[in-house]
Amino acid sequence: MENDKLSQIWESQTNSITLDKPKTIISKAQKQRNGQFITIAVLSITVLILIAFTIAYAGNRWNNFTLGLMLMISSLIFRIILEYITIYRKKSQLVSLDNRSFQKYLVKYYRMRLRINYIITPLCFGIYIVGFTKLLPYFKSTFSDGFYTYIIISGITSLIVIAGIIINTIWKEQVFLKQLSV
């Protein structure tokens, strides 16, 4: 297992260890990585649902409805690709560096993640919201007033929950970065 290999490398080094508890850092990094996999899974399921919805209802015509769905799908796919890149970029460095170099790498990695979370994530979120709002006129004309109200309320609630999760993730990564930088 990679964590065992990393622990062996760190424990076999003769120089002083800069990290107080490598196992703590490993477990936090693993927890964060698992969170990224959960994010990828949720985003992937959402993309599959949106693609199925597009196939079922959009057909071959191009209009604001199709544009809205494409904006939503493309923003999610971009975010999934970005998550995969960051996961495997970190994984490739995990076992190849000594403890000091790895700690420096983690600081650099989490600073890059913060830039992603402060710039790219809000951009993807905004594109997703624009796509969702492009669908609303079609929902209003297609569905009953009660179901349309449900779509609006559940959509806004979902967006608020997603924003909360994003903010929580950013906060956790900032705390972890501060711990690494000390």
Secondary structure, DSSP 8 states (H G I E B T S, - for coil): -HHHHHHHHHHH--S--SSS-HHHHHHHHHHHHHHHHHHHHHHHHHHHHHHHHHHHHTTT--SHHHHHHHHHHHHHHHHHHHHHHHHHHHHHHHTTS-HHHHHHHHHHHHHHHHHIIIIIHHHHHHHHHHHHHHHHHHHHHHS-HHHHHHHHHHHHHHHHHHHHHHHHHHHHHHHHHHHHH-
